Amino acid sequence: PVRRDTAESIAERLTGFGDGTKAMLGFAATTPNADEQADWAAELRSSGYVRLVAGGRIASLAGDQPPRLDAGAGAIVVVDRVAISAAREARLTESIEAALAAGGGRCVALVEAAGSSEPQKSDADEGSRETIDGRPWRRLAFSSELRCDACQQDFQPPEPQLFNFNSPLGACELCEGFGSVAENDMDLVVPDRSKSIRDGAIAPWNTPAYRHELDELLALAGDYGLPVDVPFAQLTPEHVKLIQHGVPEREFGGLDGFFRWLERRKYKMHIRVFLSRWRSYRPCPGCGGARLKPPALAVRVAGKNFAELCQLTTADAERLLATLDLQGEHAAVARRALGQAMTRLRYLVEVGLGYLTLDRSVRTLSTGESQRVAMTATLGSNLVDMLYVLDEPSVGLHPADVPALAAAIRRLRDRGNTVVVVEHEEAVIHAADQVVEFGPQAGAEGGRVVFQGPPDELIRSSGNRTSDWLAGRRVYGDGRRRPVTDDALRLLGAAGNNLKSIDVTVPLGVLCVVTGVSGAGKSSLVLETLYPALCDILARTKGRESPSTAAPLPHGDLLGAGTLDEVLLIDAQPISRSPRSNPVTYIKAFDPIRSLFAEQPEAKARGLTASHFSFNVEGGRCDACSGAGYLEIDMQFLADVNMKCRECDGRRYQRAVLDVTYRGRSIAEVLQMTAHEAFRFFRGQNRVQAKLKVLLDVGLDYLQLGQPANTLSGGEAQRLKLAGRLAGKPAGRTLFVLDEPTTGLHFSDVVQLIDCFNALADVGHSLLIVEHNVQVMMAADWVIDLGPGAGAAGGAVVATGTPEAVAEGAGPTASALRVAMQRDRHARALGDE
């Protein structure tokens, strides 16, 4: 162990030898050559030192004749001789400070061993024994710096940034804190080893820009016996080495030289993208994937360094920190930081994330896991008298996970805080003290308080859309099930992340739901294994590039893809980050609307065409703001400010275009309409209404047609993507893959969304939905339940079958389905009465 001593800690250490124990305090020095010893002794005398210890004896520096010492031998210059006493600790501390100052942060204590007791501190340095003038003494070395005297190595003082792999102070210098290094991967460079060199086995050299590299290799192949017309797999190691390392005497650098040449030009974006295609990552050889420098990894708490601590799960880390036995100064130093860490770890465990390791990458978390981790910093604090506003905190959570979240929110309230939650989850509504319902509809027909009071009163009330669902007066499903045939996808040996080499059958032509507790492996199975694998198969079949940019997680084989024509992923990623994109352009409804305005007599008289009614095209858009409706003001050191354009007053168009109206409304006014208003406004215009109806079908009737796409929530973006696919009428048999499509939806909105799913399935398409919503589970034709737990406890198939069949089993999903079915039976009985 290497530690940093202070005058106080050294005094406390020495006091442990007992009152009356004699000690000498000094600092280590090296004796010079014989002809320099006189001057050295004189310099020590002038500094006030009168004796030193060398060669097993005490030598006096008094007098004109200095002691004779062996050159280069170690000596201890005595600063003070003391009799250790707890009552005179102040004097002892002053002497220690003087010795540390004279020794450059290091000092030596010689404690008389005869009759002395062992120190009371078990973690202190026991020192070494030596004889001085025939008497036994104990020698103890101290340092105010972090230095190991045995190996003469200095360590920098620990500070928080030393343990931060995002800081240059702590990050491993080789991998820069990433834990892995990129290297050229021959499996990516030569993806198809059945091809010959001439036929393009070396993929980077197939592009026209770098074809000359292949031509050079072909030109010299004959001189070195390199076969270019046989499969690459048949080449000998010597042949592969020639391709990799090149032939310097022929000025051919091979793949190594080619990639070095690209490295010198990677300041260009397209070069960096090109390089990344041929690289894979392996653990950093410098830090072994720990991401930190050796000095950071040398610091240990409870026998673990920082990287080893981060490899623990949150539950194990909480137990470890709770059992730390810290005493004295250590306890005082750790108290505040330890309390904050324990509170946050305890919160993660309480909300069901005890299985996550501390070093888990955030991008690998599921939606529900990410949601709960993001709330930890807030909900895991000990603040009081605060107002917390939570927006859909139950997103991504299975019904079995919600009670733990509700309990955490109630603890916030119990500490004296006020919590406002925007939520549709039934368990959270029941846990509330007050419920405020807005409505009665969405968009322009909403915005009013239709109920406020306790949840019990809401259930007993009428005239609002929520009470019927909470009271069980509305049914979750109609009980209709499509028959499941042998037409299915069969994914074999899925073993990515926590998946346990499972085989999964996904029936086609039906509504199939993959469910399970948060962290059970749903995203790993559907979004990271099945979808990219299916994309690759269909892309090879159709001779085009795969829409999935990520490689599928490890799996065996995927069967049954030949019956599909297309696979479409509809997730919550933004459809665009540009404010110029909006719902009406995304569903292709703006084209017939612009054509309709161009057909008006006023437009024809002014010579305006459909393109003039686009705010993205010159000629009709406002020249001052380029059709944005606002001007962006650069504030230099402050955030940019957007100001409404004075020329068009935020309406995006030139005056001549705005003067053209249809049924008394200009194109700018149409863009301000909601989808519901626009659908009624364009009565009789079948082309426009057919496009707008898909927005109504997916529950987005409240969106303004011209609302910037970058202001949409994740759930709205996902439903808008679905609307775009519906408006485009997918050709052939398509598999729609959806991730949590009910995010942010009310019970009634979910019913509307399920109707869209059924419409797609009824015309022969297939739907594979990752979902926790019980309404969607009840509406499914087939359910695949993963689990039984989260993390390492999940990754297995718990049950498959119809909702009724799954409900007969065990586990959280079966329990949730049984409750939902009981409610349905109750609601149907009330309806019959």
ZAMARGU-4260 file (C-alpha; in steps of 0.2 Angstrom, whole numbers, plus 5000, padded with zeros to 4 digits):
<rodrens>
0) 5000/5000/5000 | 5006/5018/4996 | 4998/5031/5006 | 5001/5050/5009 | 5006/5055/5027
5) 5003/5071/5036 | 5011/5078/5052 | 4996/5074/5062 | 4994/5056/5055 | 5013/5053/5059
10) 5011/5060/5076 | 4996/5048/5079 | 5006/5033/5073 | 5021/5037/5085 | 5010/5041/5100
15) 5004/5023/5098 | 5021/5017/5105 | 5016/5023/5122 | 5022/5037/5133 | 5040/5038/5137
20) 5046/5030/5122 | 5062/5038/5115 | 5062/5043/5096 | 5073/5052/5084 | 5065/5062/5070
25) 5075/5066/5054 | 5077/5065/5036 | 5087/5053/5024 | 5102/5059/5016 | 5117/5052/5005
30) 5134/5055/5011 | 5146/5063/4999 | 5164/5058/4994 | 5177/5060/5008 | 5184/5076/5001
35) 5167/5084/5001 | 5161/5078/5018 | 5168/5093/5028 | 5159/5105/5018 | 5143/5095/5019
40) 5144/5093/5038 | 5148/5112/5040 | 5132/5116/5029 | 5122/5104/5041 | 5129/5113/5056
45) 5124/5130/5049 | 5106/5124/5047 | 5105/5119/5065 | 5108/5100/5064 | 5120/5093/5077
50) 5119/5074/5074 | 5116/5061/5062 | 5114/5042/5061 | 5125/5032/5049 | 5133/5015/5049
55) 5124/5009/5064 | 5130/5023/5076 | 5125/5041/5081 | 5138/5054/5075 | 5140/5071/5081
60) 5142/5086/5069 | 5148/5097/5083 | 5167/5102/5083 | 5179/5106/5069 | 5182/5087/5065
65) 5167/5080/5055 | 5164/5061/5057 | 5171/5050/5044 | 5157/5041/5034 | 5157/5029/5020
70) 5154/5038/5003 | 5137/5035/4996 | 5131/5027/5012 | 5114/5032/5018 | 5112/5043/5033
75) 5099/5051/5044 | 5100/5069/5049 | 5092/5070/5066 | 5080/5085/5067 | 5075/5082/5085
80) 5075/5069/5099 | 5059/5067/5108 | 5051/5057/5122 | 5034/5052/5115 | 5020/5058/5125
85) 5002/5061/5121 | 5002/5076/5132 | 5016/5084/5121 | 5009/5079/5104 | 5010/5097/5098
90) 5029/5097/5101 | 5030/5081/5092 | 5019/5087/5077 | 5030/5103/5075 | 5046/5092/5075
95) 5038/5081/5061 | 5033/5096/5051 | 5051/5102/5052 | 5058/5085/5047 | 5046/5084/5032
100) 5051/5101/5026 | 5069/5098/5027 | 5067/5081/5019 | 5057/5087/5004 | 5041/5079/5010
105) 5049/5063/5017 | 5055/5060/5035 | 5062/5045/5045 | 5057/5041/5063 | 5069/5030/5074
110) 5059/5023/5088 | 5068/5014/5103 | 5063/4996/5102 | 5067/4991/5119 | 5052/4990/5130
115) 5041/4998/5117 | 5024/4991/5114 | 5017/4987/5096 | 5007/5001/5088 | 4989/5001/5090
120) 4986/5005/5072 | 4986/4989/5062 | 4986/4997/5045 | 5002/5007/5049 | 5019/5003/5042
125) 5028/4992/5054 | 5045/4998/5049 | 5062/4989/5050 | 5073/4984/5064 | 5091/4990/5065
130) 5104/4992/5079 | 5112/5009/5083 | 5126/5010/5095 | 5122/4992/5101 | 5104/4996/5105
135) 5088/4990/5095 | 5078/5003/5086 | 5064/5003/5074 | 5065/5013/5058 | 5049/5020/5050
140) 5048/5030/5034 | 5035/5043/5030 | 5031/5053/5015 | 5019/5067/5012 | 5019/5062/4994
145) 5012/5046/4986 | 5028/5037/4984 | 5033/5019/4985 | 5051/5018/4992 | 5053/5000/4987
150) 5051/5003/4969 | 5055/5022/4969 | 5039/5026/4960 | 5029/5042/4962 | 5010/5042/4960
155) 5000/5058/4957 | 4987/5063/4970 | 4970/5055/4967 | 4957/5067/4962 | 4940/5064/4954
160) 4946/5067/4936 | 4959/5053/4938 | 4945/5040/4938 | 4936/5048/4923 | 4939/5040/4907
165) 4932/5055/4898 | 4946/5066/4905 | 4964/5066/4899 | 4969/5064/4917 | 4962/5047/4919
170) 4959/5040/4902 | 4971/5026/4895 | 4983/5035/4883 | 4982/5020/4871 | 4963/5019/4868
175) 4959/5037/4875 | 4947/5030/4887 | 4936/5020/4875 | 4942/5003/4882 | 4945/4996/4864
180) 4955/5000/4849 | 4950/4999/4831 | 4960/4988/4819 | 4958/4982/4801 | 4947/4966/4800
185) 4951/4954/4786 | 4934/4947/4788 | 4927/4964/4783 | 4940/4967/4770 | 4937/4951/4762
190) 4918/4947/4766 | 4916/4933/4753 | 4931/4922/4753 | 4923/4911/4739 | 4927/4925/4727
195) 4944/4927/4718 | 4955/4942/4719 | 4951/4946/4701 | 4932/4945/4704 | 4933/4957/4718
200) 4937/4948/4734 | 4946/4963/4742 | 4931/4974/4745 | 4939/4991/4748 | 4947/4990/4731
205) 4931/4987/4722 | 4926/5005/4722 | 4931/5015/4706 | 4941/5027/4716 | 4953/5014/4723
210) 4952/5001/4708 | 4970/5006/4704 | 4976/4997/4720 | 4969/4981/4713 | 4976/4984/4696
215) 4994/4985/4704 | 4991/4969/4713 | 4986/4960/4697 | 5001/4967/4688 | 5014/4960/4700
220) 5004/4944/4705 | 5013/4934/4691 | 5030/4938/4697 | 5027/4932/4715 | 5016/4917/4711
225) 5000/4925/4718 | 4985/4916/4710 | 4972/4928/4706 | 4958/4917/4699 | 4956/4905/4713
230) 4944/4908/4729 | 4953/4919/4742 | 4950/4905/4754 | 4963/4894/4745 | 4977/4907/4746
235) 4992/4902/4757 | 4997/4912/4772 | 5012/4918/4762 | 5000/4925/4748 | 4989/4933/4761
240) 5004/4941/4769 | 5009/4948/4752 | 4992/4956/4750 | 4992/4963/4768 | 5010/4970/4769
245) 5014/4973/4750 | 5030/4973/4741 | 5041/4988/4745 | 5054/4985/4731 | 5039/4986/4719
250) 5032/5002/4728 | 5016/4992/4732 | 5011/4995/4750 | 4997/4982/4750 | 4982/4984/4762
255) 4993/4991/4776 | 5000/5004/4765 | 4983/5008/4757 | 4975/5011/4775 | 4990/5021/4780
260) 4988/5032/4765 | 4969/5034/4770 | 4974/5038/4788 | 4984/5053/4782 | 4968/5060/4774
265) 4955/5056/4787 | 4952/5074/4790 | 4939/5072/4776 | 4922/5065/4782 | 4920/5052/4768
270) 4937/5045/4771 | 4933/5042/4789 | 4917/5034/4785 | 4926/5023/4772 | 4939/5018/4784
275) 4926/5013/4798 | 4918/5000/4786 | 4934/4989/4787 | 4938/4990/4805 | 4932/4981/4821
280) 4936/4983/4839 | 4946/4973/4851 | 4950/4976/4869 | 4964/4989/4872 | 4980/4980/4875
285) 4986/4994/4887 | 4972/4994/4899 | 4963/4978/4895 | 4947/4987/4892 | 4947/4995/4909
290) 4948/5012/4900 | 4959/5020/4914 | 4978/5024/4917 | 4988/5013/4928 | 4989/5026/4942
295) 4970/5026/4943 | 4969/5007/4943 | 4982/5007/4957 | 4969/5015/4969 | 4958/5002/4978
300) 4943/5002/4989 | 4938/4986/4998 | 4951/4977/4987 | 4944/4983/4971 | 4950/4996/4959
305) 4938/5008/4950 | 4936/4997/4934 | 4933/4981/4945 | 4920/4991/4955 | 4911/4997/4939
310) 4910/4979/4933 | 4898/4975/4948 | 4880/4976/4946 | 4871/4990/4955 | 4864/4978/4968
315) 4882/4971/4972 | 4889/4988/4972 | 4876/4994/4984 | 4880/4979/4996 | 4899/4982/4994
320) 4898/5000/4999 | 4886/4997/5013 | 4898/4985/5021 | 4913/4996/5020 | 4922/4997/5037
325) 4929/5015/5037 | 4936/5022/5052 | 4942/5039/5058 | 4948/5051/5044 | 4943/5039/5030
330) 4925/5038/5037 | 4924/5057/5038 | 4931/5059/5020 | 4919/5046/5013 | 4903/5051/5022
335) 4896/5063/5010 | 4901/5055/4994 | 4896/5038/5000 | 4879/5044/5005 | 4875/5051/4988
340) 4882/5035/4979 | 4872/5024/4990 | 4856/5034/4988 | 4857/5032/4969 | 4862/5014/4969
345) 4848/5010/4981 | 4835/5019/4969 | 4841/5009/4954 | 4839/4993/4964 | 4822/4998/4970
350) 4815/5002/4953 | 4821/4985/4947 | 4838/4989/4939 | 4849/4979/4951 | 4855/4968/4937
355) 4863/4982/4927 | 4882/4983/4929 | 4889/5001/4932 | 4900/5001/4916 | 4885/4996/4905
360) 4884/5007/4890 | 4869/5018/4889 | 4866/5015/4871 | 4863/4996/4875 | 4849/4999/4887
365) 4831/4996/4883 | 4818/5010/4883 | 4812/5006/4900 | 4830/5004/4907 | 4835/5021/4899
370) 4820/5030/4907 | 4823/5024/4924 | 4842/5027/4923 | 4838/5045/4917 | 4827/5048/4932
375) 4840/5042/4945 | 4849/5059/4947 | 4833/5067/4951 | 4823/5054/4960 | 4838/5047/4969
380) 4842/5064/4978 | 4837/5069/4995 | 4830/5086/4991 | 4815/5093/5000 | 4802/5106/4996
385) 4805/5104/4977 | 4792/5103/4963 | 4796/5088/4952 | 4788/5087/4935 | 4789/5070/4927
390) 4783/5066/4909 | 4778/5049/4905 | 4790/5040/4918 | 4782/5023/4914 | 4788/5023/4896
395) 4795/5006/4892 | 4790/4998/4908 | 4781/4981/4909 | 4765/4982/4921 | 4775/4972/4934
400) 4789/4986/4934 | 4777/5000/4937 | 4773/4998/4955 | 4791/5000/4960 | 4791/5016/4950
405) 4775/5022/4958 | 4783/5018/4975 | 4798/5028/4971 | 4787/5043/4966 | 4777/5042/4982
410) 4794/5042/4992 | 4798/5059/4984 | 4781/5065/4990 | 4784/5058/5007 | 4800/5069/5009
415) 4790/5084/5007 | 4790/5087/4989 | 4777/5090/4976 | 4776/5079/4961 | 4767/5082/4945
420) 4766/5067/4933 | 4760/5067/4915 | 4755/5049/4913 | 4742/5037/4906 | 4748/5021/4915
425) 4734/5015/4926 | 4744/5010/4941 | 4752/5027/4942 | 4735/5035/4941 | 4728/5024/4955
430) 4743/5029/4965 | 4740/5048/4964 | 4733/5059/4977 | 4725/5070/4964 | 4720/5067/4946
435) 4718/5081/4933 | 4710/5076/4917 | 4711/5087/4902 | 4699/5085/4887 | 4687/5081/4882
440) 4696/5078/4865 | 4713/5082/4858 | 4719/5097/4849 | 4707/5112/4847 | 4693/5102/4855
445) 4703/5099/4871 | 4712/5110/4883 | 4699/5110/4897 | 4699/5103/4914 | 4685/5089/4913
450) 4689/5082/4930 | 4700/5085/4946 | 4700/5075/4962 | 4705/5058/4969 | 4706/5043/4958
455) 4692/5035/4967 | 4680/5049/4962 | 4687/5049/4944 | 4682/5030/4943 | 4664/5035/4949
460) 4662/5049/4938 | 4656/5050/4920 | 4657/5060/4905 | 4676/5058/4902 | 4686/5045/4893
465) 4697/5039/4907 | 4684/5034/4920 | 4677/5020/4909 | 4693/5012/4907 | 4698/5013/4925
470) 4681/5007/4931 | 4682/4992/4919 | 4667/4998/4909 | 4677/4997/4892 | 4684/4981/4885
475) 4702/4979/4880 | 4700/4967/4866 | 4686/4960/4854 | 4692/4942/4856 | 4695/4941/4837
480) 4711/4930/4833 | 4718/4927/4816 | 4723/4909/4813 | 4742/4906/4815 | 4749/4895/4800
485) 4765/4887/4797 | 4770/4903/4787 | 4783/4910/4799 | 4800/4917/4802 | 4811/4905/4812
490) 4826/4913/4821 | 4838/4900/4828 | 4852/4902/4841 | 4849/4920/4846 | 4863/4923/4859
495) 4867/4942/4859 | 4868/4952/4875 | 4858/4942/4888 | 4849/4930/4875 | 4852/4912/4880
500) 4854/4904/4862 | 4835/4904/4860 | 4825/4898/4845 | 4810/4909/4841 | 4796/4907/4829
505) 4787/4923/4823 | 4771/4919/4813 | 4768/4930/4798 | 4751/4937/4792 | 4746/4941/4810
510) 4749/4954/4824 | 4763/4946/4835 | 4768/4955/4851 | 4785/4952/4860 | 4783/4956/4878
515) 4792/4953/4895 | 4798/4963/4909 | 4810/4978/4905 | 4828/4971/4902 | 4821/4954/4897
520) 4830/4954/4880 | 4816/4960/4869 | 4826/4974/4860 | 4841/4962/4858 | 4830/4949/4850
525) 4819/4960/4838 | 4828/4976/4835 | 4846/4970/4836 | 4845/4952/4829 | 4830/4948/4819
530) 4828/4965/4810 | 4846/4968/4804 | 4847/4949/4800 | 4831/4950/4789 | 4837/4966/4781
535) 4853/4958/4776 | 4844/4943/4768 | 4831/4954/4759 | 4845/4966/4753 | 4855/4951/4746
540) 4840/4944/4737 | 4835/4960/4729 | 4853/4966/4726 | 4853/4982/4736 | 4860/4989/4751
545) 4853/4984/4768 | 4843/4998/4777 | 4850/4992/4793 | 4867/5000/4797 | 4871/4988/4812
550) 4877/4970/4811 | 4865/4958/4819 | 4869/4951/4836 | 4875/4933/4836 | 4863/4920/4830
555) 4862/4904/4820 | 4851/4905/4806 | 4835/4914/4800 | 4822/4904/4790 | 4807/4909/4781
560) 4812/4926/4775 | 4808/4921/4757 | 4790/4924/4759 | 4792/4942/4763 | 4795/4957/4751
565) 4799/4970/4763 | 4803/4974/4781 | 4800/4991/4789 | 4806/4997/4806 | 4795/5010/4814
570) 4804/5017/4829 | 4803/5033/4839 | 4819/5041/4831 | 4815/5058/4824 | 4809/5059/4806
575) 4820/5074/4803 | 4830/5087/4813 | 4825/5100/4801 | 4811/5112/4805 | 4806/5112/4787
580) 4800/5095/4788 | 4782/5093/4794 | 4767/5080/4795 | 4759/5086/4779 | 4775/5084/4768
585) 4780/5068/4777 | 4763/5059/4772 | 4764/5067/4754 | 4748/5076/4757 | 4756/5093/4753
590) 4758/5089/4734 | 4739/5088/4731 | 4736/5103/4742 | 4748/5113/4732 | 4740/5107/4716
595) 4723/5112/4722 | 4729/5130/4726 | 4738/5131/4709 | 4721/5127/4701 | 4712/5142/4708
600) 4708/5157/4696 | 4718/5169/4706 | 4734/5158/4705 | 4732/5155/4686 | 4729/5174/4683
605) 4746/5177/4693 | 4755/5163/4684 | 4758/5153/4699 | 4761/5135/4698 | 4761/5121/4712
610) 4779/5124/4716 | 4776/5142/4721 | 4765/5135/4735 | 4781/5126/4743 | 4790/5136/4756
615) 4806/5126/4751 | 4806/5133/4733 | 4812/5150/4727 | 4798/5160/4718 | 4784/5158/4730
620) 4793/5158/4747 | 4797/5173/4757 | 4814/5179/4751 | 4819/5187/4768 | 4817/5171/4778
625) 4819/5158/4764 | 4802/5151/4769 | 4807/5147/4787 | 4795/5160/4794 | 4809/5166/4806
630) 4826/5174/4806 | 4840/5166/4816 | 4850/5180/4825 | 4868/5175/4829 | 4871/5181/4847
635) 4890/5176/4847 | 4893/5170/4864 | 4875/5168/4869 | 4862/5155/4862 | 4855/5160/4845
640) 4838/5169/4845 | 4824/5165/4832 | 4814/5181/4828 | 4798/5181/4817 | 4801/5187/4800
645) 4795/5205/4798 | 4792/5203/4779 | 4780/5188/4779 | 4775/5189/4798 | 4780/5171/4800
650) 4769/5165/4786 | 4783/5159/4775 | 4776/5165/4758 | 4777/5180/4747 | 4761/5192/4747
655) 4756/5186/4729 | 4755/5168/4735 | 4746/5172/4751 | 4733/5182/4741 | 4727/5165/4733
660) 4714/5157/4744 | 4704/5141/4743 | 4687/5142/4752 | 4693/5158/4760 | 4709/5151/4767
665) 4727/5154/4761 | 4741/5141/4760 | 4748/5148/4776 | 4732/5146/4785 | 4730/5128/4779
670) 4747/5124/4787 | 4741/5130/4804 | 4726/5119/4803 | 4725/5103/4813 | 4724/5086/4803
675) 4706/5085/4810 | 4701/5103/4804 | 4710/5100/4787 | 4701/5084/4784 | 4684/5093/4786
680) 4690/5108/4777 | 4695/5098/4761 | 4678/5089/4760 | 4676/5083/4742 | 4694/5083/4738
685) 4697/5064/4739 | 4715/5064/4735 | 4719/5076/4750 | 4707/5068/4762 | 4714/5050/4758
690) 4731/5056/4763 | 4725/5066/4779 | 4714/5051/4785 | 4730/5041/4789 | 4734/5054/4802
695) 4717/5052/4810 | 4718/5034/4809 | 4734/5034/4820 | 4728/5046/4832 | 4737/5062/4826
700) 4722/5072/4821 | 4727/5085/4833 | 4744/5089/4825 | 4745/5105/4814 | 4749/5101/4796
705) 4764/5113/4796 | 4771/5108/4814 | 4790/5106/4812 | 4795/5088/4813 | 4809/5092/4826
710) 4796/5097/4839 | 4787/5080/4838 | 4788/5068/4853 | 4795/5051/4851 | 4778/5043/4851
715) 4771/5056/4838 | 4786/5053/4827 | 4783/5034/4827 | 4765/5036/4823 | 4769/5048/4809
720) 4780/5035/4802 | 4766/5023/4802 | 4755/5035/4794 | 4768/5038/4780 | 4769/5020/4777
725) 4750/5018/4777 | 4748/5033/4765 | 4761/5025/4753 | 4752/5008/4753 | 4766/4996/4755
730) 4767/4984/4740 | 4769/4965/4742 | 4770/4956/4759 | 4778/4968/4772 | 4784/4965/4790
735) 4781/4980/4800 | 4793/4980/4816 | 4787/4993/4829 | 4795/4997/4845 | 4784/5003/4859
740) 4771/5012/4847 | 4759/5016/4862 | 4771/5028/4870 | 4761/5043/4876 | 4744/5036/4871
745) 4728/5036/4881 | 4718/5020/4882 | 4706/5027/4869 | 4720/5031/4857 | 4728/5014/4859
750) 4711/5007/4852 | 4712/5018/4837 | 4730/5012/4834 | 4726/4994/4836 | 4713/4997/4822
755) 4727/5002/4811 | 4737/4987/4815 | 4722/4976/4811 | 4719/4985/4794 | 4737/4981/4789
760) 4736/4963/4795 | 4719/4960/4786 | 4727/4964/4769 | 4741/4952/4772 | 4755/4961/4780
765) 4763/4956/4796 | 4766/4965/4812 | 4780/4962/4825 | 4778/4974/4840 | 4789/4976/4855
770) 4776/4981/4868 | 4771/4981/4886 | 4754/4989/4884 | 4741/4976/4890 | 4728/4982/4877
775) 4740/4978/4863 | 4744/4961/4871 | 4725/4957/4872 | 4723/4962/4854 | 4738/4951/4848
780) 4735/4935/4838 | 4751/4928/4845 | 4762/4933/4860 | 4780/4929/4863 | 4784/4932/4882
785) 4803/4934/4886 | 4810/4933/4903 | 4807/4927/4916 | 4817/4941/4924 | 4829/4955/4918
790) 4847/4955/4913 | 4856/4939/4917 | 4839/4932/4924 | 4831/4935/4907 | 4834/4931/4889
795) 4823/4915/4888 | 4807/4911/4880 | 4794/4910/4894 | 4778/4907/4884 | 4771/4908/4867
800) 4754/4907/4860 | 4737/4917/4860 | 4735/4929/4874 | 4723/4916/4882 | 4736/4903/4882
805) 4750/4914/4889 | 4738/4919/4903 | 4737/4902/4909 | 4755/4901/4913 | 4766/4909/4926
810) 4776/4925/4927 | 4772/4944/4926 | 4765/4944/4909 | 4753/4930/4912 | 4747/4939/4928
815) 4744/4955/4919 | 4734/4946/4905 | 4724/4937/4918 | 4719/4953/4926 | 4715/4961/4909
820) 4704/4946/4904 | 4695/4947/4921 | 4691/4966/4918 | 4685/4962/4900 | 4673/4949/4907
825) 4667/4961/4920 | 4665/4975/4906 | 4655/4963/4895 | 4644/4957/4909 | 4640/4976/4913
830) 4636/4978/4894 | 4624/4963/4894 | 4615/4970/4909
</rodrens>
